[in-house]
């Protein structure tokens, strides 16, 4: 096996240490929030029951979680108020987002005070905006994983559900790292160590030019999405490339990009990724069930050190715990 790729100069080395949330314990209270688009009550109920089955007490304000305001889950003032309340309240140990969709970007400008006491924050899709913001501004380690009405509602090990082991390790591990079979395929072979960052491709791209633009140097970059035509993926990847966001990236984990089939005779998303990212000559895993996936979703902690191996099988070693004691 080749030696891990060396990380080039990175601003990350001179930033404050990542802030890890306290690990969840059985009986801890978790708060459900709707921060993006409206959500269906039945799916919230099923996802809440799943969290209870995992051993946690669910705190849910039905009026807030089920609110509808156009294509948002309530007015922006109410959504930011709910988020600030959940972050500050001492009795809540974790925040689980109800679903993605669109709208969490409206909350970012109002999070202007230093958030020095992190707690578990879990979600994917549109929630990528908050993952990036909390990392860039406050160095929070957050969880890219299932949401109450997008994964948890389907159950562990089920299609469109979630992978229980990777979720539980991300929420509870405070002593050591762990290993994951990424269940993907090798696009480019190799081994590299870096900081896990990223999320939904469209939302990572949307950080460009903002005060919280994602610093990707030294990262193993996760990029996934759904219902993007191959030329749309091409455009997003080229934008990131031309913005310098692949300079210094040491590895890439690509999702499955469901509902992204091309018209007959044109390039697939996989072929687009190979053409644009292959010349980077870094390890790249393709088709990993992370984020938008029809398979049980893997949970990955963001902001922790990891080792990506794509020599033969695709494997990720999380090199440190995601939580504090």
PAKEMAR-912844 format. One record per residue: residue number from 1; x, y, z of N, C-alpha, C in turn. Coordinates in pm, whole numbers. Each point is the difference from the previous one (the first is absolute). Layout:
BEGIN
pos, n.xx, n.yy, n.zz, ca.xx, ca.yy, ca.zz, c.xx, c.yy, c.zz
NUM, X, Y, Z, X, Y, Z, X, Y, Z
...
# end
This chain:
BEGIN
pos, n.xx, n.yy, n.zz, ca.xx, ca.yy, ca.zz, c.xx, c.yy, c.zz
1, 85, -120, 0, -85, 120, 0, 88, 124, 0
2, -37, 96, -85, 76, 124, -7, -12, 78, 130
3, 98, 85, 25, -8, 88, 117, -106, 106, -24
4, -66, 45, 108, -99, 106, -16, 59, 125, -64
5, -80, 67, -82, 46, 123, -65, 29, 107, 104
6, 103, 78, -26, 35, 109, 90, -95, 118, -21
7, -44, 60, 109, -88, 116, -9, 85, 125, -23
8, -30, 80, -102, 76, 123, -24, -30, 104, 108
9, 65, 114, -15, -26, 109, 94, -150, 24, 10
10, -49, 11, 120, -143, 21, 20, -24, 96, 114
11, -93, 93, -25, -42, 93, 104, -58, -75, 119
12, -53, -123, -24, -61, -77, 108, 99, -27, 113
13, 129, -11, -34, 100, -30, 103, 13, 112, 101
14, -41, 120, -38, 20, 115, 86, -131, 56, 53
15, -106, -76, -18, -130, 39, 53, -19, -63, 137
16, -93, 50, 80, -29, -62, 129, -36, -148, -16
17, 23, -76, 103, -32, -142, -2, -150, -21, -20
18, -38, -107, -70, -143, -29, -18, -70, -14, 135
19, -124, 46, 4, -82, -12, 121, -91, -121, -15
20, 20, -98, 83, -79, -123, -7, -115, 4, 100
21, -118, -44, -40, -114, 1, 92, 10, -114, 100
22, -60, 14, 116, -6, -112, 94, -75, -119, -63
23, 49, -119, 27, -62, -121, -55, -141, -20, 57
24, -85, -59, -82, -135, -34, 46, 3, -125, 86
25, -85, 0, 101, -18, -117, 86, -147, -41, -4
26, -25, -122, 34, -137, -48, 6, -82, 87, 95
27, -116, 43, -44, -86, 84, 81, 19, 149, -21
28, 102, 39, -77, 22, 142, -27, -113, 56, -87
29, -21, 131, 14, -105, 68, -77, 56, 49, -134
30, -72, -30, -108, 36, 51, -131, -115, 88, -50
31, 36, 111, -62, -98, 98, -47, -16, -13, -151
32, -121, -3, -50, -29, -4, -143, -35, 140, -48
33, 65, 42, -108, -24, 132, -56, -28, -10, -150
34, -89, 85, -51, -22, 17, -143, 63, 132, -40
35, 111, -6, -72, 77, 121, -31, -3, 36, -148
36, -61, -87, -82, 1, 23, -144, -142, -2, -55
37, -39, -112, -63, -132, -10, -62, -101, -69, 92
38, -130, 15, -29, -103, -65, 82, 14, -151, -3
39, -54, -63, 104, 16, -144, 18, -134, -64, 29
40, -16, -128, -37, -124, -73, 22, -4, -55, 142
41, -113, 16, 67, -14, -42, 139, 24, -149, 17
42, -53, -81, -91, 15, -145, 13, 146, -42, 0
43, 80, 63, -84, 142, -34, -7, 74, 48, 124
44, -39, 114, 55, 60, 48, 125, -31, -97, 113
45, -122, -48, 5, -38, -95, 104, 82, -128, -8
46, 15, -54, -121, 78, -122, -17, 146, 22, 37
47, 57, 111, -43, 140, 28, 33, 21, 24, 148
48, -96, 65, 65, 8, 22, 144, -6, -133, 75
49, -85, -90, -46, -8, -132, 61, 133, -75, -14
50, 66, 19, -113, 128, -67, -21, 106, 54, 96
51, 2, 131, 21, 93, 58, 97, -28, -53, 140
52, -127, -13, 33, -37, -56, 131, 47, -144, 12
53, -12, -76, -109, 46, -139, 2, 151, -10, 17
54, 71, 105, -43, 145, 3, 19, 38, 37, 144
55, -99, 38, 80, 24, 25, 142, -1, 145, 41
56, -49, 90, -89, 3, 143, 30, -140, 55, 25
57, -6, 106, 79, -126, 69, 25, -17, 111, -103
58, -111, 1, -68, -21, 93, -108, -75, 124, 50
59, 54, 118, -32, -66, 126, 31, -44, 62, -132
60, -128, 25, -13, -56, 45, -128, -111, 100, 25
61, 15, 119, -55, -105, 100, 2, -77, -14, -131
62, -115, -68, 5, -73, -34, -123, -34, 123, -83
63, -41, 108, 65, -38, 120, -75, 117, 54, -80
64, 118, -5, 57, 119, 50, -68, 50, -98, -105
65, 10, -128, 36, 55, -102, -91, -89, -19, -122
66, -131, 9, 17, -93, -24, -110, -48, 128, -69
67, 62, 111, 32, -42, 129, -56, 23, 4, -152
68, -82, 80, -66, 13, 21, -145, -13, 149, -28
69, 95, 49, -78, 0, 142, -36, 54, 7, -144
70, -91, -14, -98, 45, -13, -138, 77, -129, -16
71, 118, 9, -58, 82, -122, -10, 102, -11, 112
72, -23, 72, 110, 85, -11, 119, -78, -63, 115
73, 73, -56, 94, -61, -57, 121, -16, 109, 105
74, -78, 100, -31, -23, 111, 90, 78, 124, -39
75, -40, 117, 51, 74, 125, -27, 144, -11, 49
76, 88, 74, -63, 142, -9, 35, 24, 37, 145
77, -74, 100, 53, 20, 43, 139, -32, -114, 97
78, -102, -79, -32, -36, -112, 87, 100, -114, -11
79, 50, -23, -120, 97, -108, -16, 133, 33, 68
80, 45, 123, -14, 125, 37, 68, -20, 2, 150
81, -117, 40, 47, -27, -3, 143, 2, -141, 56
82, -58, -93, -74, 0, -139, 44, 141, -56, 4
83, 82, 34, -100, 138, -49, -2, 81, 57, 115
84, -10, 131, 23, 75, 61, 111, -43, -58, 134
85, -130, -22, 16, -50, -57, 124, 55, -140, 22
86, -1, -82, -107, 48, -137, 13, 149, -5, 29
87, 76, 93, -58, 144, 3, 25, 30, 39, 144
88, -77, 94, 54, 31, 54, 133, -60, -80, 115
89, -109, -72, -22, -66, -66, 112, 85, -114, 55
90, 17, 0, 131, 91, -94, 64, -53, -143, 2
91, -131, -17, -6, -56, -134, 11, 3, -82, -127
92, 34, 62, -112, 4, -70, -128, 144, -35, -35
93, 24, -126, -35, 136, -44, -31, 27, -11, -150
94, -105, 2, -83, 21, -13, -144, -114, 66, -75
95, 31, 43, -123, -99, 56, -90, -6, -88, -125
96, -118, -53, -29, -22, -75, -123, -92, 82, -90
97, 41, 21, -122, -84, 73, -94, -109, -91, -54
98, -117, 59, -27, -114, -79, -47, 20, -43, -145
99, 41, 93, -85, 27, -29, -140, 80, 115, -60
100, 37, -14, -127, 70, 105, -70, -96, 78, -87
101, 27, 1, -130, -82, 78, -92, 70, 129, -34
102, -46, 111, 58, 64, 129, -24, -37, 98, 111
103, 96, 84, 38, -31, 108, 91, 95, 22, 116
104, 91, -96, 28, 87, 19, 117, 99, 115, -22
105, 27, 37, -124, 91, 112, -26, -52, 132, 55
106, -131, 12, 17, -58, 123, 56, 39, 20, 147
107, 45, -105, 66, 27, 7, 143, 141, 47, 32
108, 89, -5, -98, 142, 14, 29, 39, 139, 48
109, -55, 103, -61, 38, 136, 38, -37, 33, 144
110, -99, -71, 54, -45, 28, 137, 82, -74, 106
111, 87, -92, -43, 84, -72, 95, 132, 73, 16
112, -5, 117, 61, 117, 87, 4, 81, -12, 129
113, -56, -65, 101, 73, -10, 126, 79, -131, 2
114, 113, 4, 70, 86, -118, 8, -74, -114, 69
115, 3, -116, -63, -64, -119, 55, 109, -92, 54
116, 43, 28, 121, 116, -68, 55, -33, -133, 65
117, -128, -29, 19, -40, -125, 65, -80, -84, -99
118, 67, -85, -77, -69, -74, -105, -89, -110, 56
119, -99, -36, -78, -77, -121, 28, -21, -72, -131
120, -36, -126, 7, -17, -79, -120, -104, 65, -91
121, 39, 12, -126, -88, 60, -101, 3, -92, -121
122, -115, -60, -34, -5, -106, -100, -97, 32, -112
123, 44, -18, -123, -84, 18, -117, 82, -10, -127
124, -64, 12, -115, 69, 1, -128, -81, 85, -97
125, 31, -9, -128, -71, 74, -104, 13, 151, 23
126, -111, 72, 10, 5, 145, 19, 72, 39, 129
127, 7, -92, 95, 65, 27, 129, 151, 16, -19
128, 52, -37, -117, 142, 23, -29, 39, 146, 23
129, -90, 93, -29, 30, 143, 23, 37, 25, 146
130, -74, -62, 91, 29, 18, 142, 124, -77, 43
131, 21, -119, -56, 123, -73, 30, 123, 86, -34
132, 0, 54, -122, 115, 80, -42, 15, 124, 86
133, -111, 70, 27, 4, 120, 81, 55, -28, 139
134, -52, -102, 66, 43, -31, 136, 146, -43, 5
135, 48, -61, -108, 142, -37, -7, 88, 122, -25
136, -32, 77, -101, 84, 112, -39, 3, 110, 106
137, -114, 27, 63, -8, 109, 94, 39, -40, 143
138, -36, -122, 39, 15, -36, 141, 73, -131, 24
139, 38, -68, -109, 75, -125, 8, -78, -113, 67
140, -130, 0, -18, -81, -109, 53, 20, -127, -83
141, 17, -111, 68, -11, -132, -63, -148, -34, -6
142, -51, -28, -119, -142, -30, -16, -17, -136, -69
143, -125, -43, -13, -27, -136, -49, -78, 5, -131
144, 60, -52, -106, -66, -14, -129, -71, -135, 1
145, -130, 3, 33, -71, -125, 18, -149, 15, -18
146, -75, -105, 33, -144, -3, -28, -76, 104, 79
147, -113, 40, -57, -89, 95, 66, -128, -72, 41
148, -79, 67, 81, -117, -66, 59, -97, -48, -107
149, -25, 83, -101, -93, -37, -106, 73, -29, -131
150, 127, -33, 9, 79, -33, -118, 109, -99, 40
151, -43, -122, 27, 94, -105, 39, -43, -71, 126
152, -13, 75, 109, -42, -62, 125, -142, -54, -9
153, -84, 66, -78, -138, -45, -13, -13, -133, -73
154, 100, -35, -81, -4, -126, -75, 56, -117, 81
155, 86, 32, 98, 52, -104, 87, 141, -43, -35
156, 62, -71, 93, 138, -47, -15, 7, -114, -101
157, 96, 10, -92, 23, -106, -96, -99, -8, -113
158, -97, 93, -6, -105, -5, -101, 35, 88, -120
159, -58, -27, -118, 16, 92, -113, -46, 140, 40
160, 77, 100, -37, -26, 140, 37, 8, 21, 151
161, 57, -97, 71, 15, 11, 144, 142, 39, 37
162, 48, -56, 110, 132, 41, 47, 77, -120, 53
163, 132, 15, 4, 89, -100, 57, 15, 27, 149
164, -48, -92, 80, -5, 23, 145, 139, 12, 62
165, 93, -87, -37, 130, -2, 67, 75, 131, -19
166, 4, 51, -124, 75, 124, -23, -67, 119, 68
167, -134, 0, 9, -68, 108, 72, 33, -5, 148
168, -14, -115, 61, 24, -12, 144, 144, 33, 35
169, 96, -45, -82, 140, 33, 28, 24, 151, -8
170, -60, 64, -98, 17, 144, -15, -59, 78, 117
171, -109, -52, 57, -68, 70, 109, 59, -28, 137
172, 66, -114, 16, 36, -45, 135, 149, -21, 23
173, 80, -9, -104, 141, -37, 19, 83, 117, 51
174, 60, -17, 117, 82, 106, 58, 140, -49, 38
175, 33, -125, -32, 128, -58, 41, 95, -25, -116
176, -54, -39, -116, 86, -43, -110, -73, 16, -133
177, 74, -23, -108, -61, 4, -132, -62, -134, -36
178, -38, -15, -125, -59, -124, -48, 18, -7, -151
179, -32, -114, -59, 17, -21, -143, -134, -25, -67
180, -9, 43, -126, -122, -16, -78, 31, -60, -136
181, -76, -102, -37, -1, -45, -139, -89, 98, -75
182, 56, 74, -94, -77, 104, -69, -97, -57, -103
183, 12, -128, -30, -96, -67, -89, -8, 66, -137
184, 110, 64, -39, 6, 63, -131, 98, -71, -91
185, 47, 70, -101, 100, -55, -90, 110, 103, -20
186, 115, -48, -44, 115, 87, -18, -8, 74, -132
187, 7, 132, 7, 12, 80, -121, 148, 27, -28
188, 73, 32, 108, 145, 17, -8, 60, -66, 125
189, 97, -91, -16, 56, -69, 116, 96, 87, 79
190, 15, -34, 128, 96, 69, 83, -40, 0, 146
191, 82, 64, 82, -24, 14, 143, 32, 144, 39
192, -87, 61, 80, 27, 138, 43, -63, 26, 135
193, 63, 86, 78, -53, 42, 129, -33, 149, -4
194, -115, 36, 54, -41, 139, 3, -120, 20, 89
195, -59, 119, -7, -117, 35, 80, -125, -21, -83
196, -95, -77, 53, -126, -24, -71, -83, 129, -3
197, -33, 45, -121, -81, 119, -18, -92, -19, -120
198, -96, 91, -17, -83, -4, -120, -144, -30, 27
199, -65, -66, -98, -141, -32, 10, -65, 8, -136
200, -115, 62, -6, -78, 10, -123, 72, 93, -99
201, 23, -48, -122, 80, 72, -100, -52, 141, -24
202, -129, 15, -25, -55, 132, -28, 24, 98, 115
203, -9, -51, 123, 14, 89, 116, 146, 32, 30
204, 91, -94, -28, 143, 31, 11, 35, 109, -100
205, -49, -14, -124, 25, 100, -103, -57, 136, 42
206, -115, -1, 65, -67, 125, 38, 76, 79, 106
207, 99, -60, 66, 78, 75, 98, 103, 92, -66
208, 28, -22, -128, 102, 81, -67, -37, 149, 6
209, 94, 81, 41, -21, 144, 7, -63, 49, 127
210, -38, -90, 90, -59, 40, 128, 109, 9, 106
211, -28, 65, 113, 100, 4, 108, 28, -137, 60
212, -85, -99, -28, 20, -135, 53, 33, -98, -113
213, 60, 49, -106, 43, -87, -110, 85, -114, 53
214, -31, -122, -42, 67, -116, 55, 147, -5, -38
215, 87, -7, 100, 144, -19, -21, 24, -149, -16
216, 33, -43, -120, 12, -143, -31, 142, -51, 7
217, 97, 87, 22, 140, -45, 0, 21, -101, 113
218, 64, -112, -37, 27, -104, 98, -118, -88, 32
219, -106, 10, -80, -123, -75, 31, -15, -126, -83
220, -75, -94, 56, -64, -106, -77, -141, 52, -23
221, -30, 33, -124, -120, 76, -32, -115, -92, -40
222, -111, 10, 72, -122, -74, -31, -85, 85, -94
223, -40, -59, -113, -87, 69, -95, -109, -96, -45
224, -125, 35, 26, -112, -85, -38, -120, 89, -30
225, -98, -55, -72, -120, 76, -34, -97, -95, -68
226, -113, 53, -41, -100, -79, -70, -64, 83, -112
227, -56, -72, -99, -79, 63, -107, 76, 110, -72
228, 130, -14, -11, 81, 92, -81, 35, -70, -131
229, -27, 63, -111, 43, -57, -127, 153, 6, -7
230, 60, -92, -76, 146, -1, -5, 63, 133, -35
231, -62, 78, -91, 59, 129, -35, -10, 100, 115
232, -100, -19, 88, -9, 87, 117, 108, -35, 101
233, 29, -130, 16, 111, -41, 85, 131, 51, -59
234, 13, -11, -132, 118, 50, -69, 22, 149, 30
235, -107, 78, -11, 9, 144, 24, 41, 30, 143
236, -58, -72, 96, 33, 24, 141, 144, -38, 30
237, 45, -115, -51, 138, -43, 24, 99, 96, -67
238, -32, 45, -122, 88, 95, -66, 6, 133, 75
239, -114, 42, 54, -2, 124, 80, 92, -14, 121
240, -11, -112, 70, 87, -22, 116, 146, -8, -42
241, 26, -65, -113, 138, -10, -49, 56, 137, -34
242, -77, 79, -74, 47, 132, -42, 11, 96, 119
243, -73, -27, 106, 10, 80, 123, 115, -46, 89
244, 73, -103, -44, 115, -48, 77, -34, -93, 113
245, -123, -53, 2, -43, -78, 115, 51, -144, -1
246, 60, -45, -109, 60, -133, 0, 151, 8, 22
247, 53, 121, 8, 143, 17, 26, 27, -31, 147
248, 76, -104, 26, 29, -39, 138, -94, -102, 58
249, -108, -35, -71, -86, -111, 44, 80, -129, -14
250, -5, -87, 101, 83, -121, -2, -78, -125, -39
251, -133, 6, 2, -83, -113, -38, -144, 45, -18
252, -78, -80, -75, -139, 36, -26, -88, -123, 19
253, -112, 19, 69, -105, -102, 15, -122, 49, -74
254, -39, -70, -106, -114, 38, -81, -119, -89, 29
255, -118, 61, 8, -122, -76, 24, -47, -74, -123
256, -123, -48, 4, -56, -79, -110, -70, 86, -105
257, -34, 123, 33, -69, 90, -92, -122, -67, -63
258, -97, -42, 83, -121, -62, -55, -83, 99, -80
259, -84, -55, -86, -88, 80, -86, 79, 96, -88
260, 118, -43, -43, 87, 85, -81, 41, -68, -130
261, -86, -88, -50, 33, -72, -123, 6, 94, -119
262, 97, -20, -89, 14, 89, -116, -89, -42, -116
263, -26, 90, -92, -63, -41, -125, 89, -101, -73
264, -58, -81, -82, 75, -104, -71, 115, 61, -79
265, 115, -64, 14, 116, 41, -79, 83, 111, 60
266, -38, 48, 120, 78, 106, 63, 70, -53, 125
267, 91, 79, 53, 83, -43, 112, -81, -17, 128
268, 38, -95, 83, -61, -20, 130, 69, 90, 103
269, -60, 12, 118, 62, 77, 108, 135, -61, 36
270, 7, -131, 3, 127, -67, 31, 108, 38, -101
271, -35, 1, -128, 96, 37, -103, 41, 146, 11
272, -94, 87, 35, 31, 141, 23, 100, 14, 115
273, -26, -71, 109, 88, 7, 117, 140, -52, -34
274, 6, -108, -76, 129, -55, -40, 80, 100, -85
275, -68, 66, -91, 68, 94, -89, 51, 123, 74
276, -80, 54, 92, 39, 124, 69, 88, -26, 120
277, -30, -105, 77, 73, -24, 124, 116, -97, -15
278, -7, -88, -99, 107, -99, -19, 138, 61, -12
279, 18, 110, -75, 134, 59, -12, 59, 51, 131
280, -80, 10, 105, 54, 42, 130, 96, -104, 57
281, -15, -124, -45, 86, -111, 44, -1, -16, 151
282, -120, 3, 56, -22, -25, 141, -101, -113, 12
283, -7, -69, 114, -99, -108, 14, -143, 53, -8
284, -80, -65, -84, -139, 40, -19, -88, -124, 7
285, -100, 3, 88, -100, -107, 12, -128, 46, -66
286, -61, -87, -77, -123, 33, -72, -117, -87, 49
287, -121, 57, -2, -120, -78, 28, -16, -39, 145
288, 44, 86, 92, -9, -30, 143, -140, 38, 49
289, -67, -86, 79, -135, 31, 49, 2, 100, 114
290, 25, 125, -36, 6, 108, 98, -90, 112, -50
291, -76, 62, 90, -91, 106, -41, -116, -56, -79
292, -22, 51, -119, -110, -46, -85, 37, -136, -59
293, -67, -102, 44, 29, -137, -43, -124, -86, 19
294, -23, -96, -89, -109, -94, 20, 35, -111, 97
295, 129, -10, 37, 46, -102, 94, -1, 55, 142
296, 19, -87, 100, 13, 51, 137, 116, 100, 9
297, -29, 120, 45, 95, 110, -2, 109, -14, 106
298, 125, 14, -43, 111, 5, 94, 5, 138, 65
299, 38, 2, 126, 19, 126, 73, 149, 28, 10
300, 39, 124, -30, 140, 40, 7, 13, 127, 84
301, 90, 2, 97, 24, 123, 76, 85, 96, -82
302, -35, 126, 1, 74, 102, -75, 90, 79, 94
303, 124, 22, -42, 95, 75, 81, 98, -88, 76
304, -3, -131, -24, 93, -90, 67, 102, -52, -100
305, 112, -48, 52, 105, -57, -84, -42, -140, -45
306, 33, -33, -125, -37, -130, -53, 103, -44, -104
307, -2, -130, -31, 86, -55, -104, -87, -69, -105
308, 10, 43, -123, -75, -59, -111, 92, -94, -76
309, -47, -124, -19, 75, -100, -75, -86, -48, -116
310, 54, 9, -121, -73, -46, -117, 83, -99, -82
311, 92, -68, 64, 78, -105, -64, -79, -130, 9
312, -70, -34, -106, -86, -118, 4, -137, 38, 51
313, -24, -25, 129, -127, 40, 61, 5, 147, 39
314, -116, 55, 35, -6, 139, 46, -25, -1, 149
315, 90, 59, 75, -4, -5, 146, 32, 136, 57
316, -68, 33, 110, 28, 124, 71, 28, -32, 146
317, 116, 40, 46, 35, -12, 141, -18, 136, 66
318, -93, 9, 93, -15, 121, 81, 109, -7, 106
319, 92, 97, 0, 121, -11, 81, -13, 59, 140
320, -116, 55, 31, -21, 58, 132, -149, -4, 33
321, -35, 4, 127, -143, 2, 34, -66, 127, -47
322, -129, -9, -29, -76, 117, -46, -53, 82, 117
323, -1, -58, 120, -60, 66, 117, 100, 8, 114
324, -26, 90, 93, 75, 9, 123, -70, -81, 109
325, 68, -22, 108, -60, -78, 109, -102, 84, 77
# end
